[in-house]
Amino acid sequence: MTDRDRTDPDRAGMGTRDVEKRWRDPAALRRAALYVVSAVGVAAIALAVFLATGASNVVVAAIVPGVCLVGAIGALVIGYRSYRHGGTWPIWQGAAWFLFALMLVSLSLPTATVR
């Protein structure tokens, strides 16, 4: 592999592209951001339903972190598919980590209703 092959992203192999920090893919960033906003929106609706029902049902409280968990796993699946096709997968991994963190924060809802 020549020096030109290492610097040209079109010529570089998958291994070289994985370590590049200069990825620029605005379309993938918009898709990931829209995905995260949609997942957070659904979780917010579930939170509103939980609060409207009196905040005492554990099953309804578990829907909020469940939505975040499913959203995070979905983002990881999309990221893996993007990786397999040579796309910018770290954007999707970041979206998954954000949703996992939100899930951990929202786990306080079902535990608060048990007490």
C-alpha positions, -999 to +999 in steps of 0.1 A: +000+000+000+015+033-010+013+066+010-013+079-015-035+048-007-034+056+030-045+092+026-071+087-001-104+075+016-116+060-017-085+039-021-080+030+016-092-003+029-118-008+056-091-011+083-075+022+074-108+040+071-118+028+106-091+048+122-096+080+102-109+108+124-118+131+095-151+115+085-177+139+072-211+126+065-238+153+071-266+130+057-258+102+082-256+128+110-290+141+101-305+106+100-290+097+134-301+130+149-337+125+136-336+089+149-326+100+184-351+129+184-379+104+174-369+079+201-367+107+228-401+120+215-417+086+219-402+083+254-415+117+263-450+107+252-447+076+274-435+098+303-466+121+298-489+090+299-471+078+330-476+111+347-512+115+335-522+081+350-511+091+385-475+079+385-483+047+403-483+020+377-449+002+374-456-013+340-464+021+325-433+035+342-411+007+326-422+018+291-400+049+292-367+031+298-379+003+275-384+028+246-348+041+252-334+006+253-351-005+221-340+027+204-304+022+215-304-014+202-319-002+170-292+024+166-265-003+172-281-024+145-282+005+120-246+013+130-235-023+123-252-023+089-235+010+081-202-006+091-207-036+069-215-013+039-185+009+046-204+039+060-198+062+090-209+039+118-195+060+148-224+084+144-248+056+151-227+043+179-229+078+195-266+078+191-269+044+208-247+055+237-269+086+242-300+065+243-284+040+267-275+068+290-310+082+288-323+047+296-302+046+328-315+079+339-351+070+332-348+037+352-355+058+382-392+060+372-401+023+378-379+021+409-396+051+424-431+036+419-421+004+437-413+023+468 
